[in-house]
Amino acid sequence: MGSEMCIRDRMYAAKIIPKKDKHGVSTKQCIDEEKKILDKLDGCEYIARMEEFFEEEENYIIVMEYLTGNDLMSIIKDKREIHTE
């Protein structure tokens, strides 16, 4: 589930992930992996930067920079490659 918000004239995207999936299985391991990946990709122009992470009683919330334009898959399809530095 996703959402967008504006705080102090800056747009953010929020990804809200339930702590348990539809089968009642914990999503903690997946969230930990996603946080590690986002940390490693910090600074990549094609990936939204993670700004903040929150944990509520029933959800995890990842707040990310809000980017306009295409998603990563569309860029890959159009360019057929991504240049990394």
Secondary structure, DSSP 4 states (H G I P E B T S, - for coil): -EEEEEETTEEEEEEEEESB-TTS-B-HHHHHHHHHHHHHTTT-TTSPPEEEEEE-SSEEEEEEE---S--HHHHHHHHS-----
